[in-house]
Amino acid sequence: MKDYLESRQKLVDEALDGFLPTANTKPKTIHKAMRYSVFAGGKRLRPILCLAAAECCGGSAATAMPLACAVECIHTYSLIHDDLPCMDNDDLRRGMPTSHKVFGEGIAVLAGDALLTLGFEVASQAAESPRYSLREVIRELAVACGSQNLIAGQVIDLESEGRKVSLPLLRFIHESKTAALLRSSIRLGGMSANATPRDLEHLSNFGRALGLAFQVIDDILDVTQTSEKLGKSAGKDLADEKATFPAVVGLERSRKAAKQLTDQARLALRPIGRRAETLHGLAEHLLDREY
């Protein structure tokens, strides 16, 4: 799995380098800011899941690559905006100063806007498959990062600071803010490979459970790891009175929830059989991560 992750990360990085304007493209400031955040050391989890889902359904990494890179551009935009003083107000991301600390708030906002827009430009270069038109692909991406998913999660997250949050509302935040785009990454990989409706449903169920497990583990790591290990400010969720699983149900129940969700993800792949072996490996890797 380590070799697979490293090889796919390299492929994604090379493709992103080609899709993004060079740092010398006028105006230089915005393109430097975009590239700064995109190449700040991300694990490329979402694009790698997109590529793995494509291969699982008989497609190729090359065909899925524009969609994988589109997802990473949109994910990076969300991180830039998340870190802004008016949002989560974080100074550290992936072990480096956040965009607004380096380029100022105005350029950070615009860099996020530009990456969101670029994501759709890159996605529009994907090839259609017999079952899924480019229109359906673009809509899949738009819905995942729109006001009823990614943005919805961020809104409720902001409104919940300092308030007691129920478990159902917390799940809604995590499903919207984190799981929706991760699930969509996997679905887009399947769509690029002309997945059958049945396989796409299994991939969707896998993505939803995996996305939730990923965020629960993220919540756990925030209170159990150091800033140096995480590459971002540890303990900040607790200090900001954020809605997290440890804050709502405690650390032990959070760990049980993460395991249950990971088991659900594995179960969702069972009908796909051995074709899903790499996706199983990625799920295991995410459950065992320390940062």
C-alpha positions in Angstrom: 0.0 0.0 0.0 2.9 2.4 0.8 4.3 1.9 -2.7 0.8 2.3 -4.3 0.3 5.5 -2.4 3.7 7.0 -3.3 3.3 6.1 -7.0 -0.2 7.5 -7.3 0.8 10.6 -5.3 3.6 11.2 -7.8 1.2 10.8 -10.7 -1.3 13.2 -9.2 1.4 15.8 -8.4 2.7 15.7 -12.0 -0.8 16.1 -13.4 -1.6 19.0 -11.0 1.6 20.7 -12.0 0.4 20.6 -15.6 -3.2 21.7 -14.9 -2.2 24.7 -12.7 -0.9 27.9 -14.3 2.8 28.4 -13.8 4.0 30.6 -10.9 5.2 33.2 -13.5 1.8 33.5 -15.2 0.4 37.0 -14.9 -0.7 38.0 -12.2 2.1 36.1 -10.5 0.8 36.6 -7.0 -2.4 34.7 -7.4 -0.7 31.8 -9.2 2.1 31.6 -6.6 -0.6 31.5 -3.9 -2.6 28.7 -5.7 0.5 26.6 -6.2 1.8 27.3 -2.6 -1.3 25.6 -1.1 -1.7 22.8 -3.7 1.9 21.7 -3.4 2.2 22.2 0.4 2.5 18.5 1.1 -1.0 17.1 0.9 -1.5 13.3 1.0 -3.7 13.4 -2.1 -6.1 11.1 -0.4 -9.2 12.1 -2.5 -7.6 11.9 -5.9 -5.9 8.6 -5.0 -9.4 7.2 -4.0 -10.7 8.5 -7.3 -8.0 6.7 -9.3 -8.5 3.5 -7.2 -12.3 3.5 -7.7 -11.7 3.9 -11.5 -9.3 0.9 -11.5 -11.7 -1.1 -9.4 -14.4 -0.7 -12.1 -12.1 -1.6 -15.0 -11.0 1.9 -15.9 -7.6 3.6 -15.9 -5.9 6.2 -13.8 -5.2 8.2 -16.9 -8.9 8.6 -17.8 -9.8 9.4 -14.2 -6.9 11.9 -13.7 -8.7 15.1 -14.7 -11.5 14.3 -12.1 -8.9 13.3 -9.5 -7.1 16.7 -9.9 -10.4 18.6 -10.0 -11.3 17.1 -6.6 -7.9 18.1 -5.2 -8.2 21.7 -6.4 -11.6 22.0 -4.8 -10.4 20.3 -1.6 -7.5 22.7 -1.4 -9.8 25.7 -1.9 -11.9 24.5 1.0 -8.8 24.3 3.3 -7.6 27.8 2.3 -11.0 29.3 3.2 -11.3 27.1 6.3 -8.1 28.5 7.7 -9.1 32.2 7.3 -9.4 34.4 10.4 -13.2 34.7 9.7 -13.5 30.9 9.7 -11.3 28.6 11.8 -8.4 31.1 12.1 -5.5 28.7 11.7 -1.9 29.6 11.2 -0.6 26.1 10.3 -1.6 23.7 7.5 0.3 20.6 6.4 3.2 21.8 8.5 3.5 25.2 6.8 2.1 28.6 7.4 -1.4 28.9 6.0 -2.1 30.9 2.8 -3.4 34.0 4.5 -0.3 34.1 6.8 2.0 34.1 3.7 0.0 36.1 1.1 -2.5 38.1 3.2 -6.3 37.5 3.6 -7.4 39.1 0.3 -5.1 36.9 -1.9 -5.9 33.8 0.2 -9.7 34.3 -0.5 -8.9 34.8 -4.2 -6.6 31.8 -4.3 -9.4 29.7 -2.9 -11.9 31.1 -5.4 -9.5 30.5 -8.3 -8.9 26.9 -7.2 -12.6 26.2 -7.0 -13.1 27.6 -10.4 -10.1 25.7 -11.8 -11.5 22.5 -10.4 -14.4 22.8 -12.8 -12.2 23.8 -15.7 -10.1 20.7 -15.1 -13.1 18.4 -14.7 -14.5 19.7 -18.0 -11.5 18.0 -19.7 -12.6 14.5 -18.6 -13.8 12.1 -21.2 -17.4 11.0 -21.2 -18.3 7.4 -20.6 -21.3 5.6 -22.2 -23.3 5.7 -19.0 -22.2 9.1 -17.7 -22.2 12.3 -19.6 -19.9 15.2 -18.8 -23.0 17.1 -17.6 -23.7 14.4 -15.0 -20.0 14.4 -13.9 -20.0 18.2 -13.5 -23.2 18.1 -11.5 -21.8 15.4 -9.3 -18.9 17.6 -8.4 -21.0 20.8 -8.0 -23.6 19.1 -5.7 -20.8 17.7 -3.5 -19.2 21.1 -2.9 -22.4 23.2 -2.9 -24.7 24.8 -0.2 -26.3 21.5 0.7 -23.1 19.6 1.3 -19.6 21.0 1.8 -20.8 24.5 2.4 -23.7 23.3 4.5 -21.3 21.5 6.8 -19.1 24.6 7.2 -22.1 26.8 8.0 -23.4 24.5 10.7 -19.9 24.0 12.0 -19.5 27.8 12.4 -23.0 28.2 14.0 -22.3 25.4 16.4 -19.1 26.8 18.0 -19.6 27.1 21.8 -22.9 25.3 21.7 -24.0 21.8 22.8 -24.5 19.7 19.7 -26.5 16.5 19.3 -24.9 13.5 17.8 -27.3 13.6 14.7 -26.3 17.2 14.0 -22.6 16.3 14.4 -23.0 13.5 11.9 -24.7 16.0 9.5 -21.7 18.3 9.8 -19.2 15.6 9.1 -21.3 14.0 6.3 -21.6 17.4 4.7 -18.2 19.0 5.3 -16.0 16.0 4.8 -17.7 12.8 3.7 -19.6 14.4 0.7 -16.5 15.4 -1.3 -14.7 12.2 -0.4 -17.7 10.1 -1.4 -17.9 12.1 -4.6 -14.2 11.5 -5.4 -14.9 7.8 -5.3 -18.1 8.1 -7.4 -16.3 10.2 -10.0 -13.6 7.5 -10.3 -16.3 4.9 -10.9 -18.2 7.2 -13.4 -15.0 7.7 -15.4 -14.8 3.9 -15.7 -18.4 3.5 -16.8 -19.3 1.7 -13.6 -22.6 -0.2 -13.5 -25.3 1.4 -11.4 -24.9 -1.4 -8.9 -21.2 -0.9 -8.5 -21.6 2.9 -8.3 -24.1 2.4 -5.4 -21.6 0.2 -3.6 -18.9 2.7 -4.1 -21.2 5.5 -2.8 -21.9 3.5 0.4 -18.2 2.9 0.8 -17.4 6.5 0.3 -20.0 7.8 2.8 -18.9 5.4 5.6 -15.2 6.0 4.8 -15.6 9.8 4.8 -17.3 9.7 8.2 -14.7 7.4 9.6 -12.0 9.7 8.3 -13.4 12.7 10.0 -14.0 10.9 13.3 -10.4 9.8 13.3 -9.4 13.4 12.5 -11.3 14.5 15.6 -9.6 11.9 17.7 -6.1 12.9 16.4 -6.8 16.5 17.2 -6.8 15.7 20.9 -4.3 12.9 21.0 -1.4 14.1 18.7 1.0 17.0 18.6 0.9 19.9 16.2 4.3 18.7 14.8 2.8 15.3 14.0 -0.4 16.6 12.5 1.1 19.4 10.5 -1.6 21.7 11.9 -2.6 23.2 15.3 -3.4 20.3 17.6 -6.1 20.8 20.3 -7.6 23.8 18.4 -11.0 22.2 18.0 -11.3 21.8 21.7 -10.0 25.3 22.4 -12.5 26.8 19.9 -15.3 24.6 21.3 -15.8 23.0 18.0 -18.4 20.2 17.4 -16.3 17.0 17.4 -16.9 13.4 18.2 -14.7 13.4 21.4 -16.4 16.6 22.6 -19.9 15.0 22.1 -19.4 11.3 23.0 -15.9 11.1 24.5 -12.7 9.5 23.2 -13.5 5.8 23.7 -16.9 6.0 22.0 -15.3 8.0 19.2 -12.8 5.2 18.7 -15.6 2.7 18.6 -17.5 4.8 16.1 -14.5 5.0 13.8 -14.1 1.2 13.9 -17.8 0.7 13.2 -17.8 3.1 10.3 -14.7 1.5 8.8 -16.4 -1.9 9.1 -19.4 -0.5 7.3 -17.1 0.8 4.6 -15.5 -2.7 4.2 -19.0 -4.3 4.1 -20.1 -1.9 1.4 -17.3 -3.3 -0.9 -18.1 -6.9 -0.3 -20.4 -7.3 -3.4 -17.6 -5.9 -5.6 -15.3 -8.8 -4.5 -11.5 -8.9 -5.3 -11.7 -5.9 -7.6 -12.0 -3.7 -4.5 -8.8 -5.0 -2.9 -7.0 -1.6 -3.3 -9.9 0.3 -1.8 -9.9 -2.1 1.1 -6.2 -1.4 1.6 -6.8 2.4 1.5 -9.5 2.1 4.1 -7.1 0.1 6.4 -4.5 2.8 5.9 -6.9 5.6 6.9 -8.0 3.7 10.0 -4.4 3.2 11.2 -3.1 6.7 10.4 -1.5 8.9 13.1 -1.8 12.2 11.2 
